[in-house]
């Protein structure tokens, strides 16, 4: 998730981006008692379209009285976070004054632009009663002309997102346009993102109107061109190929995403994404300065008692 995207030496940045691999096996991490599986960026591929981070959150059961997810305020620049849940609830607060719970099937879009600070928690009654939590958080790299734009937040409920059903398929279009439908969020560049549930043997063609396309298997298995791919694998497809997924005997749930490729690689440091190292360095110094009243970053007004310090390196 967005509190610490990792400082792994094997993650490609800038000119170090390597060739594309067809299948990505995510790296599993234990974050305070629950598991996050990170598929992007990888040593094989930095982005799929503009999507530069892909984290599977859980599934995890938080018992009543447990701390759950408790991510203190932290900053972002140059990206948009996309939070989508399959189970559970998550509380978002940010420096724009947003105070929003997200529930399954809805989407939270937070565009950082020049800078934003937010927290992610499971607090209040959720902490008292406990919950099962399962979801996905992705990051979208912003185009260069929007990297230093105004921050914004938008929440869209599940009822407002297109839901395509039939022939053993249920597909919720979270972002962009695909299969003749369009989701309502205004986007900074061409992209699409969908949550698809397939019954056993159901077939789903990938959208053919996007250059980059990837599929992440959340549950079950899918077959593509006679090869079977299991839970936890991300598949990346060549542009222009006509691809169709077939669900395995237990069915499948998959995330499908992609879009137009960026005009160049992005540099990553902590929670920051930028087209140049200078922009990363400027944001790094601004967060370390801690001038919440007059500086580049503010703390969320409803959650300003603590924050995550910047890493030393």
Helices and strands as residue ranges (DSSP letters): G 14-16, E 23-25, E 27-31, E 34-40, E 51-62, E 70-76, E 79-87, E 89-94, E 99-103, E 107-111, E 116-121, H 125-129, E 131-141, G 144-146, E 152-156, G 158-160, E 163-166, E 169-178, E 181-182, E 191-198, E 203-205, E 212-224, E 227-230, E 233-237, E 244-259, E 267-269, E 272-274, H 277-289
